[in-house]
Amino acid sequence: MDALYLLIPIALGVMIVVVVAFIYTVRSGQYDDLEGPAHRILMDDDDPRIPGNHVVPAVPAATAVNEEEKKSA
């Protein structure tokens, strides 16, 4: 039972050291994606399957003319 009085503070100390080391590595960029930009340059930017490249279809010219006729009438 006396060993617990020694082991619990040691365990808490090790846990604090690990958490501080983890926070340091995250802030210093150890887990940043280094390969993603290299692969992304090979992808076609005009591909609509890539998120953020969704192309909004243009309004057909006939529809635009009809709307102008409605406004003028």
mmCIF file as gemmi writes it, N, C-alpha and C atoms, coordinates in Angstrom:
data_model
loop_
_atom_site.group_PDB
_atom_site.id
_atom_site.type_symbol
_atom_site.label_atom_id
_atom_site.label_alt_id
_atom_site.label_comp_id
_atom_site.label_asym_id
_atom_site.label_entity_id
_atom_site.label_seq_id
_atom_site.pdbx_PDB_ins_code
_atom_site.Cartn_x
_atom_site.Cartn_y
_atom_site.Cartn_z
_atom_site.occupancy
_atom_site.B_iso_or_equiv
_atom_site.pdbx_formal_charge
_atom_site.auth_seq_id
_atom_site.auth_asym_id
_atom_site.pdbx_PDB_model_num
ATOM 1 N N . MET Axp A 1 ? 0.829 -1.207 0 1 0 ? 1 A 1
ATOM 2 C CA . MET Axp A 1 ? 0 0 0 1 0 ? 1 A 1
ATOM 3 C C . MET Axp A 1 ? 0.864 1.259 0 1 0 ? 1 A 1
ATOM 4 N N . ASP Axp A 2 ? 2.023 1.17 0.64 1 0 ? 2 A 1
ATOM 5 C CA . ASP Axp A 2 ? 2.922 2.324 0.664 1 0 ? 2 A 1
ATOM 6 C C . ASP Axp A 2 ? 3.481 2.637 -0.72 1 0 ? 2 A 1
ATOM 7 N N . ALA Axp A 3 ? 3.521 1.6 -1.572 1 0 ? 3 A 1
ATOM 8 C CA . ALA Axp A 3 ? 4.045 1.807 -2.923 1 0 ? 3 A 1
ATOM 9 C C . ALA Axp A 3 ? 3.142 2.717 -3.742 1 0 ? 3 A 1
ATOM 10 N N . LEU Axp A 4 ? 1.84 2.69 -3.454 1 0 ? 4 A 1
ATOM 11 C CA . LEU Axp A 4 ? 0.905 3.554 -4.186 1 0 ? 4 A 1
ATOM 12 C C . LEU Axp A 4 ? 1.205 5.027 -3.951 1 0 ? 4 A 1
ATOM 13 N N . TYR Axp A 5 ? 1.636 5.374 -2.765 1 0 ? 5 A 1
ATOM 14 C CA . TYR Axp A 5 ? 1.963 6.772 -2.48 1 0 ? 5 A 1
ATOM 15 C C . TYR Axp A 5 ? 3.154 7.243 -3.307 1 0 ? 5 A 1
ATOM 16 N N . LEU Axp A 6 ? 3.952 6.326 -3.742 1 0 ? 6 A 1
ATOM 17 C CA . LEU Axp A 6 ? 5.09 6.667 -4.585 1 0 ? 6 A 1
ATOM 18 C C . LEU Axp A 6 ? 4.733 6.564 -6.068 1 0 ? 6 A 1
ATOM 19 N N . LEU Axp A 7 ? 3.971 5.53 -6.419 1 0 ? 7 A 1
ATOM 20 C CA . LEU Axp A 7 ? 3.697 5.286 -7.834 1 0 ? 7 A 1
ATOM 21 C C . LEU Axp A 7 ? 2.681 6.264 -8.432 1 0 ? 7 A 1
ATOM 22 N N . ILE Axp A 8 ? 1.72 6.699 -7.667 1 0 ? 8 A 1
ATOM 23 C CA . ILE Axp A 8 ? 0.704 7.619 -8.209 1 0 ? 8 A 1
ATOM 24 C C . ILE Axp A 8 ? 1.328 8.96 -8.607 1 0 ? 8 A 1
ATOM 25 N N . PRO Axp A 9 ? 2.142 9.59 -7.777 1 0 ? 9 A 1
ATOM 26 C CA . PRO Axp A 9 ? 2.788 10.846 -8.241 1 0 ? 9 A 1
ATOM 27 C C . PRO Axp A 9 ? 3.728 10.624 -9.415 1 0 ? 9 A 1
ATOM 28 N N . ILE Axp A 10 ? 4.415 9.488 -9.431 1 0 ? 10 A 1
ATOM 29 C CA . ILE Axp A 10 ? 5.308 9.21 -10.56 1 0 ? 10 A 1
ATOM 30 C C . ILE Axp A 10 ? 4.48 9.048 -11.838 1 0 ? 10 A 1
ATOM 31 N N . ALA Axp A 11 ? 3.355 8.353 -11.743 1 0 ? 11 A 1
ATOM 32 C CA . ALA Axp A 11 ? 2.492 8.166 -12.919 1 0 ? 11 A 1
ATOM 33 C C . ALA Axp A 11 ? 1.925 9.491 -13.399 1 0 ? 11 A 1
ATOM 34 N N . LEU Axp A 12 ? 1.521 10.328 -12.477 1 0 ? 12 A 1
ATOM 35 C CA . LEU Axp A 12 ? 1.003 11.65 -12.856 1 0 ? 12 A 1
ATOM 36 C C . LEU Axp A 12 ? 2.109 12.494 -13.504 1 0 ? 12 A 1
ATOM 37 N N . GLY Axp A 13 ? 3.316 12.394 -12.988 1 0 ? 13 A 1
ATOM 38 C CA . GLY Axp A 13 ? 4.433 13.132 -13.576 1 0 ? 13 A 1
ATOM 39 C C . GLY Axp A 13 ? 4.742 12.66 -14.981 1 0 ? 13 A 1
ATOM 40 N N . VAL Axp A 14 ? 4.732 11.358 -15.193 1 0 ? 14 A 1
ATOM 41 C CA . VAL Axp A 14 ? 4.982 10.819 -16.537 1 0 ? 14 A 1
ATOM 42 C C . VAL Axp A 14 ? 3.867 11.243 -17.482 1 0 ? 14 A 1
ATOM 43 N N . MET Axp A 15 ? 2.629 11.217 -16.998 1 0 ? 15 A 1
ATOM 44 C CA . MET Axp A 15 ? 1.5 11.615 -17.837 1 0 ? 15 A 1
ATOM 45 C C . MET Axp A 15 ? 1.621 13.086 -18.243 1 0 ? 15 A 1
ATOM 46 N N . ILE Axp A 16 ? 2.017 13.938 -17.323 1 0 ? 16 A 1
ATOM 47 C CA . ILE Axp A 16 ? 2.169 15.361 -17.64 1 0 ? 16 A 1
ATOM 48 C C . ILE Axp A 16 ? 3.284 15.561 -18.664 1 0 ? 16 A 1
ATOM 49 N N . VAL Axp A 17 ? 4.373 14.835 -18.513 1 0 ? 17 A 1
ATOM 50 C CA . VAL Axp A 17 ? 5.475 14.949 -19.472 1 0 ? 17 A 1
ATOM 51 C C . VAL Axp A 17 ? 5.021 14.504 -20.858 1 0 ? 17 A 1
ATOM 52 N N . VAL Axp A 18 ? 4.264 13.424 -20.933 1 0 ? 18 A 1
ATOM 53 C CA . VAL Axp A 18 ? 3.791 12.923 -22.23 1 0 ? 18 A 1
ATOM 54 C C . VAL Axp A 18 ? 2.829 13.917 -22.877 1 0 ? 18 A 1
ATOM 55 N N . VAL Axp A 19 ? 1.926 14.48 -22.099 1 0 ? 19 A 1
ATOM 56 C CA . VAL Axp A 19 ? 0.964 15.443 -22.649 1 0 ? 19 A 1
ATOM 57 C C . VAL Axp A 19 ? 1.692 16.693 -23.147 1 0 ? 19 A 1
ATOM 58 N N . VAL Axp A 20 ? 2.649 17.18 -22.385 1 0 ? 20 A 1
ATOM 59 C CA . VAL Axp A 20 ? 3.413 18.361 -22.811 1 0 ? 20 A 1
ATOM 60 C C . VAL Axp A 20 ? 4.212 18.046 -24.077 1 0 ? 20 A 1
ATOM 61 N N . ALA Axp A 21 ? 4.803 16.86 -24.16 1 0 ? 21 A 1
ATOM 62 C CA . ALA Axp A 21 ? 5.546 16.481 -25.361 1 0 ? 21 A 1
ATOM 63 C C . ALA Axp A 21 ? 4.613 16.372 -26.564 1 0 ? 21 A 1
ATOM 64 N N . PHE Axp A 22 ? 3.419 15.828 -26.36 1 0 ? 22 A 1
ATOM 65 C CA . PHE Axp A 22 ? 2.457 15.728 -27.455 1 0 ? 22 A 1
ATOM 66 C C . PHE Axp A 22 ? 2.029 17.105 -27.942 1 0 ? 22 A 1
ATOM 67 N N . ILE Axp A 23 ? 1.728 18.008 -27.029 1 0 ? 23 A 1
ATOM 68 C CA . ILE Axp A 23 ? 1.319 19.366 -27.416 1 0 ? 23 A 1
ATOM 69 C C . ILE Axp A 23 ? 2.467 20.067 -28.153 1 0 ? 23 A 1
ATOM 70 N N . TYR Axp A 24 ? 3.699 19.855 -27.705 1 0 ? 24 A 1
ATOM 71 C CA . TYR Axp A 24 ? 4.849 20.461 -28.369 1 0 ? 24 A 1
ATOM 72 C C . TYR Axp A 24 ? 4.993 19.944 -29.795 1 0 ? 24 A 1
ATOM 73 N N . THR Axp A 25 ? 4.834 18.642 -29.981 1 0 ? 25 A 1
ATOM 74 C CA . THR Axp A 25 ? 4.985 18.081 -31.329 1 0 ? 25 A 1
ATOM 75 C C . THR Axp A 25 ? 3.874 18.548 -32.256 1 0 ? 25 A 1
ATOM 76 N N . VAL Axp A 26 ? 2.661 18.684 -31.739 1 0 ? 26 A 1
ATOM 77 C CA . VAL Axp A 26 ? 1.551 19.157 -32.579 1 0 ? 26 A 1
ATOM 78 C C . VAL Axp A 26 ? 1.799 20.603 -32.999 1 0 ? 26 A 1
ATOM 79 N N . ARG Axp A 27 ? 2.237 21.43 -32.069 1 0 ? 27 A 1
ATOM 80 C CA . ARG Axp A 27 ? 2.472 22.844 -32.394 1 0 ? 27 A 1
ATOM 81 C C . ARG Axp A 27 ? 3.681 23.051 -33.297 1 0 ? 27 A 1
ATOM 82 N N . SER Axp A 28 ? 4.645 22.154 -33.25 1 0 ? 28 A 1
ATOM 83 C CA . SER Axp A 28 ? 5.834 22.321 -34.083 1 0 ? 28 A 1
ATOM 84 C C . SER Axp A 28 ? 5.657 21.744 -35.479 1 0 ? 28 A 1
ATOM 85 N N . GLY Axp A 29 ? 4.49 21.123 -35.757 1 0 ? 29 A 1
ATOM 86 C CA . GLY Axp A 29 ? 4.208 20.657 -37.106 1 0 ? 29 A 1
ATOM 87 C C . GLY Axp A 29 ? 4.676 19.249 -37.409 1 0 ? 29 A 1
ATOM 88 N N . GLN Axp A 30 ? 4.876 18.434 -36.387 1 0 ? 30 A 1
ATOM 89 C CA . GLN Axp A 30 ? 5.343 17.069 -36.606 1 0 ? 30 A 1
ATOM 90 C C . GLN Axp A 30 ? 4.305 16.226 -37.335 1 0 ? 30 A 1
ATOM 91 N N . TYR Axp A 31 ? 3.031 16.575 -37.225 1 0 ? 31 A 1
ATOM 92 C CA . TYR Axp A 31 ? 1.975 15.763 -37.821 1 0 ? 31 A 1
ATOM 93 C C . TYR Axp A 31 ? 1.371 16.427 -39.057 1 0 ? 31 A 1
ATOM 94 N N . ASP Axp A 32 ? 2.016 17.435 -39.592 1 0 ? 32 A 1
ATOM 95 C CA . ASP Axp A 32 ? 1.506 18.086 -40.794 1 0 ? 32 A 1
ATOM 96 C C . ASP Axp A 32 ? 1.605 17.146 -41.987 1 0 ? 32 A 1
ATOM 97 N N . ASP Axp A 33 ? 0.705 17.344 -42.924 1 0 ? 33 A 1
ATOM 98 C CA . ASP Axp A 33 ? 0.682 16.522 -44.121 1 0 ? 33 A 1
ATOM 99 C C . ASP Axp A 33 ? 1.74 17.04 -45.096 1 0 ? 33 A 1
ATOM 100 N N . LEU Axp A 34 ? 2.801 16.284 -45.27 1 0 ? 34 A 1
ATOM 101 C CA . LEU Axp A 34 ? 3.878 16.706 -46.159 1 0 ? 34 A 1
ATOM 102 C C . LEU Axp A 34 ? 3.726 16.142 -47.569 1 0 ? 34 A 1
ATOM 103 N N . GLU Axp A 35 ? 2.975 15.057 -47.72 1 0 ? 35 A 1
ATOM 104 C CA . GLU Axp A 35 ? 2.823 14.43 -49.027 1 0 ? 35 A 1
ATOM 105 C C . GLU Axp A 35 ? 1.595 14.914 -49.779 1 0 ? 35 A 1
ATOM 106 N N . GLY Axp A 36 ? 0.61 15.428 -49.084 1 0 ? 36 A 1
ATOM 107 C CA . GLY Axp A 36 ? -0.628 15.861 -49.725 1 0 ? 36 A 1
ATOM 108 C C . GLY Axp A 36 ? -0.419 16.923 -50.786 1 0 ? 36 A 1
ATOM 109 N N . PRO Axp A 37 ? 0.306 18.007 -50.504 1 0 ? 37 A 1
ATOM 110 C CA . PRO Axp A 37 ? 0.524 19.015 -51.542 1 0 ? 37 A 1
ATOM 111 C C . PRO Axp A 37 ? 1.288 18.465 -52.742 1 0 ? 37 A 1
ATOM 112 N N . ALA Axp A 38 ? 2.208 17.515 -52.51 1 0 ? 38 A 1
ATOM 113 C CA . ALA Axp A 38 ? 2.954 16.931 -53.632 1 0 ? 38 A 1
ATOM 114 C C . ALA Axp A 38 ? 2.035 16.111 -54.529 1 0 ? 38 A 1
ATOM 115 N N . HIS Axp A 39 ? 1.058 15.434 -53.954 1 0 ? 39 A 1
ATOM 116 C CA . HIS Axp A 39 ? 0.111 14.653 -54.751 1 0 ? 39 A 1
ATOM 117 C C . HIS Axp A 39 ? -0.947 15.557 -55.381 1 0 ? 39 A 1
ATOM 118 N N . ARG Axp A 40 ? -1.309 16.617 -54.681 1 0 ? 40 A 1
ATOM 119 C CA . ARG Axp A 40 ? -2.358 17.515 -55.156 1 0 ? 40 A 1
ATOM 120 C C . ARG Axp A 40 ? -1.948 18.226 -56.44 1 0 ? 40 A 1
ATOM 121 N N . ILE Axp A 41 ? -0.646 18.45 -56.626 1 0 ? 41 A 1
ATOM 122 C CA . ILE Axp A 41 ? -0.195 19.143 -57.827 1 0 ? 41 A 1
ATOM 123 C C . ILE Axp A 41 ? -0.393 18.28 -59.062 1 0 ? 41 A 1
ATOM 124 N N . LEU Axp A 42 ? -0.508 16.969 -58.883 1 0 ? 42 A 1
ATOM 125 C CA . LEU Axp A 42 ? -0.702 16.069 -60.015 1 0 ? 42 A 1
ATOM 126 C C . LEU Axp A 42 ? -2.163 15.946 -60.419 1 0 ? 42 A 1
ATOM 127 N N . MET Axp A 43 ? -3.071 16.42 -59.578 1 0 ? 43 A 1
ATOM 128 C CA . MET Axp A 43 ? -4.496 16.304 -59.866 1 0 ? 43 A 1
ATOM 129 C C . MET Axp A 43 ? -4.943 17.43 -60.797 1 0 ? 43 A 1
ATOM 130 N N . ASP Axp A 44 ? -5.958 17.115 -61.59 1 0 ? 44 A 1
ATOM 131 C CA . ASP Axp A 44 ? -6.519 18.096 -62.5 1 0 ? 44 A 1
ATOM 132 C C . ASP Axp A 44 ? -7.418 19.043 -61.718 1 0 ? 44 A 1
ATOM 133 N N . ASP Axp A 45 ? -7.174 20.334 -61.834 1 0 ? 45 A 1
ATOM 134 C CA . ASP Axp A 45 ? -7.961 21.309 -61.077 1 0 ? 45 A 1
ATOM 135 C C . ASP Axp A 45 ? -9.375 21.444 -61.595 1 0 ? 45 A 1
ATOM 136 N N . ASP Axp A 46 ? -9.61 21.075 -62.848 1 0 ? 46 A 1
ATOM 137 C CA . ASP Axp A 46 ? -10.934 21.231 -63.423 1 0 ? 46 A 1
ATOM 138 C C . ASP Axp A 46 ? -11.826 20.027 -63.181 1 0 ? 46 A 1
ATOM 139 N N . ASP Axp A 47 ? -11.346 19.035 -62.462 1 0 ? 47 A 1
ATOM 140 C CA . ASP Axp A 47 ? -12.132 17.834 -62.21 1 0 ? 47 A 1
ATOM 141 C C . ASP Axp A 47 ? -13.275 18.174 -61.247 1 0 ? 47 A 1
ATOM 142 N N . PRO Axp A 48 ? -14.535 18.016 -61.648 1 0 ? 48 A 1
ATOM 143 C CA . PRO Axp A 48 ? -15.647 18.368 -60.76 1 0 ? 48 A 1
ATOM 144 C C . PRO Axp A 48 ? -15.801 17.416 -59.586 1 0 ? 48 A 1
ATOM 145 N N . ARG Axp A 49 ? -15.103 16.267 -59.615 1 0 ? 49 A 1
ATOM 146 C CA . ARG Axp A 49 ? -15.203 15.329 -58.497 1 0 ? 49 A 1
ATOM 147 C C . ARG Axp A 49 ? -14.387 15.782 -57.301 1 0 ? 49 A 1
ATOM 148 N N . ILE Axp A 50 ? -13.479 16.731 -57.488 1 0 ? 50 A 1
ATOM 149 C CA . ILE Axp A 50 ? -12.687 17.249 -56.383 1 0 ? 50 A 1
ATOM 150 C C . ILE Axp A 50 ? -13.557 18.227 -55.608 1 0 ? 50 A 1
ATOM 151 N N . PRO Axp A 51 ? -13.654 18.051 -54.286 1 0 ? 51 A 1
ATOM 152 C CA . PRO Axp A 51 ? -14.475 18.978 -53.5 1 0 ? 51 A 1
ATOM 153 C C . PRO Axp A 51 ? -14.005 20.414 -53.667 1 0 ? 51 A 1
ATOM 154 N N . GLY Axp A 52 ? -14.932 21.314 -53.837 1 0 ? 52 A 1
ATOM 155 C CA . GLY Axp A 52 ? -14.62 22.726 -54.011 1 0 ? 52 A 1
ATOM 156 C C . GLY Axp A 52 ? -14.531 23.127 -55.463 1 0 ? 52 A 1
ATOM 157 N N . ASN Axp A 53 ? -14.559 22.159 -56.387 1 0 ? 53 A 1
ATOM 158 C CA . ASN Axp A 53 ? -14.509 22.469 -57.813 1 0 ? 53 A 1
ATOM 159 C C . ASN Axp A 53 ? -15.863 22.263 -58.472 1 0 ? 53 A 1
ATOM 160 N N . HIS Axp A 54 ? -16.911 22.339 -57.702 1 0 ? 54 A 1
ATOM 161 C CA . HIS Axp A 54 ? -18.242 22.139 -58.266 1 0 ? 54 A 1
ATOM 162 C C . HIS Axp A 54 ? -18.544 23.282 -59.229 1 0 ? 54 A 1
ATOM 163 N N . VAL Axp A 55 ? -18.894 22.923 -60.453 1 0 ? 55 A 1
ATOM 164 C CA . VAL Axp A 55 ? -19.16 23.916 -61.484 1 0 ? 55 A 1
ATOM 165 C C . VAL Axp A 55 ? -20.668 24.175 -61.519 1 0 ? 55 A 1
ATOM 166 N N . VAL Axp A 56 ? -21.016 25.426 -61.37 1 0 ? 56 A 1
ATOM 167 C CA . VAL Axp A 56 ? -22.423 25.802 -61.444 1 0 ? 56 A 1
ATOM 168 C C . VAL Axp A 56 ? -22.795 25.892 -62.914 1 0 ? 56 A 1
ATOM 169 N N . PRO Axp A 57 ? -23.827 25.159 -63.333 1 0 ? 57 A 1
ATOM 170 C CA . PRO Axp A 57 ? -24.183 25.209 -64.752 1 0 ? 57 A 1
ATOM 171 C C . PRO Axp A 57 ? -24.657 26.602 -65.143 1 0 ? 57 A 1
ATOM 172 N N . ALA Axp A 58 ? -24.223 27 -66.318 1 0 ? 58 A 1
ATOM 173 C CA . ALA Axp A 58 ? -24.597 28.32 -66.811 1 0 ? 58 A 1
ATOM 174 C C . ALA Axp A 58 ? -26.057 28.321 -67.257 1 0 ? 58 A 1
ATOM 175 N N . VAL Axp A 59 ? -26.673 29.462 -67.161 1 0 ? 59 A 1
ATOM 176 C CA . VAL Axp A 59 ? -28.062 29.601 -67.586 1 0 ? 59 A 1
ATOM 177 C C . VAL Axp A 59 ? -28.076 29.602 -69.108 1 0 ? 59 A 1
ATOM 178 N N . PRO Axp A 60 ? -28.906 28.764 -69.721 1 0 ? 60 A 1
ATOM 179 C CA . PRO Axp A 60 ? -28.963 28.76 -71.188 1 0 ? 60 A 1
ATOM 180 C C . PRO Axp A 60 ? -29.375 30.124 -71.723 1 0 ? 60 A 1
ATOM 181 N N . ALA Axp A 61 ? -28.855 30.462 -72.899 1 0 ? 61 A 1
ATOM 182 C CA . ALA Axp A 61 ? -29.104 31.776 -73.481 1 0 ? 61 A 1
ATOM 183 C C . ALA Axp A 61 ? -30.585 31.989 -73.762 1 0 ? 61 A 1
ATOM 184 N N . ALA Axp A 62 ? -31.306 30.956 -74.169 1 0 ? 62 A 1
ATOM 185 C CA . ALA Axp A 62 ? -32.73 31.1 -74.472 1 0 ? 62 A 1
ATOM 186 C C . ALA Axp A 62 ? -33.503 31.491 -73.221 1 0 ? 62 A 1
ATOM 187 N N . THR Axp A 63 ? -33.133 30.932 -72.073 1 0 ? 63 A 1
ATOM 188 C CA . THR Axp A 63 ? -33.809 31.257 -70.828 1 0 ? 63 A 1
ATOM 189 C C . THR Axp A 63 ? -33.524 32.696 -70.439 1 0 ? 63 A 1
ATOM 190 N N . ALA Axp A 64 ? -32.306 33.148 -70.63 1 0 ? 64 A 1
ATOM 191 C CA . ALA Axp A 64 ? -31.947 34.519 -70.287 1 0 ? 64 A 1
ATOM 192 C C . ALA Axp A 64 ? -32.72 35.499 -71.16 1 0 ? 64 A 1
ATOM 193 N N . VAL Axp A 65 ? -32.883 35.18 -72.44 1 0 ? 65 A 1
ATOM 194 C CA . VAL Axp A 65 ? -33.632 36.055 -73.345 1 0 ? 65 A 1
ATOM 195 C C . VAL Axp A 65 ? -35.091 36.111 -72.919 1 0 ? 65 A 1
ATOM 196 N N . ASN Axp A 66 ? -35.669 34.969 -72.542 1 0 ? 66 A 1
ATOM 197 C CA . ASN Axp A 66 ? -37.067 34.95 -72.121 1 0 ? 66 A 1
ATOM 198 C C . ASN Axp A 66 ? -37.284 35.78 -70.864 1 0 ? 66 A 1
ATOM 199 N N . GLU Axp A 67 ? -36.334 35.759 -69.947 1 0 ? 67 A 1
ATOM 200 C CA . GLU Axp A 67 ? -36.474 36.558 -68.731 1 0 ? 67 A 1
ATOM 201 C C . GLU Axp A 67 ? -36.397 38.049 -69.054 1 0 ? 67 A 1
ATOM 202 N N . GLU Axp A 68 ? -35.56 38.438 -70.03 1 0 ? 68 A 1
ATOM 203 C CA . GLU Axp A 68 ? -35.476 39.835 -70.421 1 0 ? 68 A 1
ATOM 204 C C . GLU Axp A 68 ? -36.769 40.282 -71.087 1 0 ? 68 A 1
ATOM 205 N N . GLU Axp A 69 ? -37.387 39.391 -71.858 1 0 ? 69 A 1
ATOM 206 C CA . GLU Axp A 69 ? -38.667 39.724 -72.49 1 0 ? 69 A 1
ATOM 207 C C . GLU Axp A 69 ? -39.747 39.916 -71.453 1 0 ? 69 A 1
ATOM 208 N N . LYS Axp A 70 ? -39.728 39.095 -70.381 1 0 ? 70 A 1
ATOM 209 C CA . LYS Axp A 70 ? -40.734 39.222 -69.328 1 0 ? 70 A 1
ATOM 210 C C . LYS Axp A 70 ? -40.58 40.553 -68.607 1 0 ? 70 A 1
ATOM 211 N N . LYS Axp A 71 ? -39.316 40.976 -68.399 1 0 ? 71 A 1
ATOM 212 C CA . LYS Axp A 71 ? -39.085 42.226 -67.684 1 0 ? 71 A 1
ATOM 213 C C . LYS Axp A 71 ? -39.543 43.42 -68.532 1 0 ? 71 A 1
ATOM 214 N N . SER Axp A 72 ? -39.334 43.351 -69.84 1 0 ? 72 A 1
ATOM 215 C CA . SER Axp A 72 ? -39.688 44.469 -70.685 1 0 ? 72 A 1
ATOM 216 C C . SER Axp A 72 ? -41.204 44.548 -70.93 1 0 ? 72 A 1
ATOM 217 N N . ALA Axp A 73 ? -41.906 43.42 -70.786 1 0 ? 73 A 1
ATOM 218 C CA . ALA Axp A 73 ? -43.347 43.419 -71.06 1 0 ? 73 A 1
ATOM 219 C C . ALA Axp A 73 ? -44.167 43.937 -69.92 1 0 ? 73 A 1
